Amino acid sequence: MSGTLPRGLAAASALTLLLGLPLSGVAGPATSPLPFSPKVETLANGLKLVMVPQPSPGLVAYYSLVGVGSRDEVEPGVTGFAHFFEHMMFRGTDLWSPAKVQEFLKKTGADQNGFTTDDFTCYTFFGSSGHLDELVAYEADRFRNLKYSEDVFKTEAGAVLGEYNKSASSPSLPLREKLRELVFTKHTYGHTTLGYLKDIEAMPTQYEYSKKFFERFYTPDNTMLFVVGDFDPAVLLDLVKKHYGPWKRRRAATKVKAEPPQKKEIRAHLDWPTPTLPVLSMSWRTPAATYGTPDTAVYNIMGEMLFGRVSPVYTELVLEAQKVVSFYDAGWNHKDPYLFHAWVQLKDPADFELVEKRIQTAIDEFASGKVDATLLENVKSNHRFSTLLDLNTPDKIALALAYFAGPTRQPDALQKSLTAVAKVSAKDVQAFAKKYLGAAQRSVITLSEKAPATAAQ
């Protein structure tokens, strides 16, 4: 699994709101909004281990987060390598051949995968906890000693190109590429996690560079392990020290160019050659994620405030006027300043202007102080419960912890985020809308089916 994850971990759940569950329904430690207390250990080499023992007999989730994403692809001509290693990390080592790995996964009944974002890469394992010693040995070995031939490298580079071509066949990727190209002229957020097409096409010639990339970023001080489920923390810690302790590399510094402030609105349109629903993309430049602050807390609920299923905009445009098919909050927390991004599918491109104006009117009302107190409290409550109710299996807990920790490398990012959202006030929403969601920070891109050419008269 590649690409970015939507902020679905805190997505709206109309059922949750309708149930009206009391806040005491999901009890956790008195000092934390979570129903568990992660235990964090840091090895001498900088590797962080986050442990959450859970009553899940026979099951364990083992997630490895590496602090490298497309943001770190600063050299020209070699974008896409963070995502490329999401593929290569399953190619084996001298000790763990692909055949041996498959045998191990089969006997553990494991689901193994990975995903890449702008700021980090995450590798997932969810299966039997009965072979923990082998699991830790295998995971540590591939991070320390990944090995692949040039032929294997070229084969996987071809698979990456195939993935790009498949993604480019739908409107989502071209629209995201256009948005990033226009908004980020200096920063590496200007390209997606897949990278530029010309770089992917040239990737088979970059075998030697790929090995350098791995050495730079796959280091213990740049890695966090999230282990959730049925295990003994003392036993796991000893295993991690044994197998990861000898790993000595240090992360290379990444010199990312800061993006200058956006000073005027950006507008563009994309024609699509085949039938498709029209898309309205509206985004605004917003600050980097800083968990525990009002800005990041408001950022994480603003989409639900504006066009969630209990919002006036959703009611008017989806249920009543039936102009919009769906709203999607396409923003997510980032290490550096990024975007609050709304993705709207319409039925008719003739309604682009109407829908845009309605969304902007809702934002302007927030900025003027017209924040519905009931809506805000419902959204905050729903955010909390939809997040907590989703933490019902070891793999979902590991994913949530890793996903929130990814941009800032803070093990307690999820706890800080939930705590801060609970404290958001109407004045915080007003301040955020007024400061960040104005016309100068806005980018509007529309996409629709290209109109057929008319015959000359």
N, C-alpha and C positions, 0 to 999 in steps of 0.2 A: 504494500500500500504506500503510495507516494503522494506528494503534494501536501497541502496544508489542511489542518483540521479546523472546521468551523467551531464557533463558540457554542456548540451544541451541548456541552457539558452543563451549561446553565440555561438551556433553551426553555422556552415557555411550555408549560403544560396546563392546558385549560382545565383538565381534570383535577389537578392539584388545587387550583383556585376554587373550583366548584366544591371540592370536598371541605374546604375551610378548616384544614387540619390545625390544631393548636400548636404553638411553638414548642411546647413540651413534648410533642409526639416523637421527636427524634432527639433523644437526650444524648449529650456527650460530656466530656470533661468540663468542669465548671469554667475553666479558663480558655476553652476552645469551642468553636461552633461545630467541630467535627465529632462524630461518635467514636473516635479512636484517637490515640496519641502516638504519632510516629516517633520512633527512636532513631536518632541520627548519630552515626559514627563517622569520623574522618580518619583515614589512614595517613601514615607519615608521608606518603607520596602525593597526597592531596585528594585521592578518590573519596567520594562521599557515599555512604551507605545509609539508605532510609528504609527502616524496617517497620512493618505493621503486621504483627501476628494477628490472625483472624480465625474464628471458629469455622473453618472450611475444610473439613477432614479430607486429607489426601490431595489437596490442590494448592498450587502456588503460582503466583504471577511474578515474573522476574523481568523487569523493564530496565534497559540500559539507555541512559540519555547522554548524548555527546554534544557538547557545546559548539557545534559547527553547523552552519546552514548556508544558504545562498548569500546571506549577508557577508560571509567571509571570502567570497570569490571576488577579490579586488583586482586581480591581474587580468588584463585584457586577453580575450581569446580562450579562456579556460573556465567559462561559467558552466554550471551543471554538475560539478564534481561532488558537491555535498550529497546531492541526490544519487549520483552514480555509485557512491560507496554504500548507499542503502542496498543496492543490488549486490555489490562485491562482497559484502560482509557475510554472505551466505555461501561463499565459494570454498570454504574450508582452509585447513592448515596442514602442515606435515603430520601432526598428531591426530587431527580430526579431518579425515577425508570426507567429501560429500556423501559417500556411501555410509560411512560410520555415523555421520550426523543424521541421516535419514533413519537409520536403525534406532538411534537414540530417541528421535522424535516419535517414532512408531511405538516404542515400548513405554514412553511416557504419555502417549495420547495427546501430544502437545499441539497447540496452535502457535506457530511462530511467524512473525511478520516484522514490518518496520514502516516508518513514515518520516518524511523530511519536511521541514518548514524553513522559513527565512532565517531563523535564529538557532535552530537545533535539529538534531536527528535522533530518533528514538527507535530502539529495537525491542520487540515484545516477545515474551514467552509465557504461555499459560498452559499448564499441564500438571502431571503427577508430581507431588512433592516427595515421593518415595525414592528419588534418585538425586537428591540435592547435591551430594558430593560430585557426581558426574556433571550435573548442570553447571555448577560454579566453575569446575575445571574447564568445561567446554567453552563457556562464555568468556572466561578470562583469557583462554588461549587464542581465541579468534581476535580479540581486541589487542592482544600483545603481539601475535605472530601471524596475522593474516598473510597469505601467500597465494599468488596467482601468476600464471604464465602470460606472456604477451598475447598468445592465441586466445586464451580465456578472456583477457581484457578486451580484445577486439570483438569477441562474440557478445560480451555484455554491453559494450558500447553500441552495438547494433540493436540490442534489445531496448536500450534507452531511446535511441532514435525512433524505434517503432512505437514506444510509449508516447513520445512527443507527437508523432503524426496522428496517433489515435486521439489524443487530447485536442489537437488542433482541428479535428473534424467537427467539433461542436463549438458554439459561439463563446463559451466561457473563457477558454484560454486566450484567443485573440483579443477579447475585450479587456481581460486583465493585463495582457501585454501592452496594449495601447494606453491604458490608465497609468501603469507604472512608468512607461516611457515618457509620458507627458508630465507626470508629477515629480518623479525622482530623476533629475538630470545629473546629479553628482553622486548620490548615495547608491550603494549596491542593491537597495530595494527596487531599483529600476529594472531588474530582471526577475522573473519568477524562479521558483525552485528548480524547474526543468532546465532553465538556462536559455541562452539565445540559440536559435536553430543553427546558425552558421558554426557555432562552437560545438554543438552536439554532432554535427556532420564531420567536424575535424577531430572529434574525440579519439577515434582509433589511432591517431598518430601521437597521442599524448601518454603513452605507457610510462615513460620515465617520470613525467610530471605527476602522474597518479600516485606513484610510490612516495614522492615527496609530500604530496597533500596528506596522505595517510600518516606519515611520520609527524607532520606539523600539528595535526589536530586530534588524532586518536591517542590521547595521553591521559594518564590517571587524574591529573589535576583538572582535566576538562570533562570528566565522566562522573555521572551520578547513577547509582543503582537504587531502584525502588522495588522492594521485595515484600509481597503481601500474601498472607495465607497461612497454611499449616506448616510451621517450622519452629525450631528452637532458636531464638535470637543469638544465644551464646555460641551454639554450634555453627550457625551461619556466619557470624563474625569471624570465627576461627578459620573457616573455609575461605572467606573472602581475603583475609590477611595472608593465608598460605598461597593462594593462586594469583592474587592481584598485587600483593606486597612487593614482589621483585620488579614490577613494572616501573621504569624510572624516567621515561620521557617527560618533557615539559612542553606545554602548549606554546605555539608560536603566536606572537602578537599580530593582530589584524588592524591595519591602518585604513579604516573606512572614512571616506570623505563625508563630512557633515552636509546635509542638504540645507541650502539657504531657505529662509522663510518664503512661503508662497504669498505673493503680493497682489495677485489678481486672479479672477475666475478663469478656469480652463474649460473649454468646450470642444467636443469632437463627435463625429458620427461615423459608424461603420455600417457598410452595406454587407448583407450576407447573401451568398449566391443561391441558397436553397430555402425552402419554406421553413420558417421558424417563428416562434412567438417573439414579439418585440421586447427588448430589454432596456430599461432605464437604469443606469448606474449613477448614483450620486454619492460623492465622498468628500470628506473634509480633512485637512491636515490636523492631526491630534498628537499629544505628547507621548513620550515613551512610557511604558508600563512602570509604575512605581506602586507596588502593592501596599495597601494601608492608607493611601491618600484619597481624598475626595475625587480628584480628577479621574483616576483609574477606576474607582468604584462606579462613578457615573458612566464612564465609557462602557463598562460591562453590563449596564442595564439600559443604556440610552436606546438601543434598538427596540427593546421591548416597550419602552415608554412611548416611542414614536409610532411603531407599526406592529406591535404585538397583537394577539387576538382579542385583547380587551381594550385596545386603544380606539379612540374615535376615528383615526385615519383608516384603520383596518375595517371598522364597521361601515364607514361610508364608501370606501373604494372597492372592497371585496364583497361584502355582504349585500349592501344596498344598491349602489350604482353598478356593481359588477364590471368595473373597468379594469381591475387588477386581478391576476390569477394568483400571485403569491408575492410576499415580501420575504427577503432574506437578509439577515444581518451578516455581511461578509467581512466584517472587521474582526481582529483578534489581537491579543496583547503582544507587543513587540519590544525588543530590547532598545531600539531607537525610535524617535518620532515616526509615526506611521499614519494610518487613516482610520477614521470612522466611515464605514462603507456600507451603503444600502444598495441592494440588488433587487430590482422590481421587474417582474414579468407581467406584461400587459396583454390584453386581447387585441388592441388596435393601436398602431403607431400614431394615429390621429390624436390619441389621448396623452401623448408625452407631456405636453405643456400643462395640461390640467392636473395630472398626477404630480408633476414636479412642483407646481405651485401649492398644491395641498400639503405636500410634505414640508415645504419651506415655511408655509404658514404655521404649521404645528411647531416648528423649530423657533420661529419668531415669537410665538406665544410663550414658549418656555423662556426665551431670552428676556421677555418683558416682565416675567414674574408670574405668568398665568400657568402655574403647575398644579394640576389636580391632585390634592392631597390623598384622596382615596385611591386614585390610579397608582400613585407612587408607592403607597403602602402595599397594595396588591402585587405590584411588580416586584418589590423587595422580598415580600413573603414567598412569592412564586419562585424567584431566583434561588432563595435558600432551599426550599423544599424540592424543587426539581433537581437541584444539585445533590442534596443529601439522599433523596430517594433513588438516585441513580448509582449511589455507592453501595451496591448490594452484592457484588461479587469481587473477588480479589483482583481480577483483571481491570474492572472498571475503577476500582480505587487506585490501582497503580497508574492507570492512564490519567486520571484526574490530577494526581499528585505531580506526575511528570509534565503534563501539559501546562499546568500553571507555573511550575518551577522553571520550565524551559527558557523563557526570555531572560530571567534575572538570576537563575541558578540558586534561588532561595528555597530550601526544603519546605519552609512553612508558608509558601506563597498562597496555597489554597486557603489555609486558615486566615491569613491576613486579608485576602480578597473578600471572603464571606463576612468577616467582621466589619470591614470598611463599608460594604454594601448595606449592611444592616443600619449603619449610621447616616446614610445619605439623606439629606434634607432637601426641601423644595428650593432653598437658596443655593445649594450645591448644584442642582440641576440647572437653575437659572444661570449661575456663574459659568458653568461649562458651555452651555448653548451660546451665551453671549461672547465668550472668549474664543471659542474654537469653531463654531458652526456658522460663521458669517460668510458673506458672498466672496470675500477675498480668498478664503481658504477652500472654496468649493470647486470641485471638478465634476462636470456633467458629461457623460458619454452615453449616447443612444446607439442602439443596434436594431436593425430591422431588415426584413427581406428586401433585396434590391428590386426596385420596380422594373417591370419588363419594358424593354425599348419599344417605342411606338413607331409604326411605319411612317415614312415620309409621305406626305400628301402630294 
